[in-house]
Amino acid sequence: MKAETLADDPPTLADIARPARALVVGASGGIGCAFSDHLSAAGFDVHRASRDGAGGVRIDVTDEASIAAACEAFRDGPALRVVIVASGVLHDGALQPEKSLRDLDPAAMARVFAVNSIGPILVAKHALRLMPRHGRSVIALLSARIGSISDNRLGGWYSYRASKAALNQLVRTLAIEAARTHPELIVVALHPGTVETRLSTPFRGSRATVSPDEAAANLLRVIQGLTPADSGGFFAWDGSPIAF
């Protein structure tokens, strides 16, 4: 079953002045790669970052030194206007979402938080100081509806749920601080829907899905429609706000 998509017009982020740079973290994954392709087609100088550096830039979100080193490359040249963090972990080998409290493992939980919560905000920490203080810019961190506390009706998945809820709080906190120095910057958490990627494959069941390309296009259209008044918010792929 396929999910609906938004309008067919290509996402351009036309209100962001060119030339401009974009940093996509997690660019070796399905959604990150699609974000990179769309931003490149829209005229951005895209820096594709991944843990192994295969896309040209090495950023391991669990290693702050790698984030700081990569961001140094943005000191010269076009302004850094778009930062998207599309990395994340739900399962990986022995790491699986918990079905009940007895499945909690502190080491596994710490790893999920390191990748899903701490890593993205560290990217924002180092990227923000390189972003211009005037003109429209965007920091978008991929979250998930499952991180909504008010929407939690099934329980389980302790680490993933909590790590995304933490990410949402970090987004809100960053938006408040950044507004003091970057009044036109939009900082948001985004829910892409259920995307046809390795992360979702074992768990999507009969849920409606979209391709990574559709997911990235949808979210870029959502970003296009946001204003600084929306900064600090949590939005779904169709632009609807999600309660924290």
Buried (B, 14 or more C-beta within 10 A) or exposed (E): EEBEBBEEEEBBBEEBEEEBBBBBBBBBBBBBBBBBBBBBEBBBBBBBBBBEBEBBBBBBBBBBEBBEBBBEBBEEEBBBBBBBBBBBBBBEEEBBBBEEEEBEBEEBBEBBBBBBBBBBBBBBBBBBEBBBEEBBBBBBBBBBBBBBEEEBEEEBBBBBBBBBBBBBBBBBEBBEEBBEEBEBBBBBBBBBBBBBBEBBEEEBEEEEBBBBBBBBBBBBBBBBEBEBEBBBBBBBBBBEEBEB
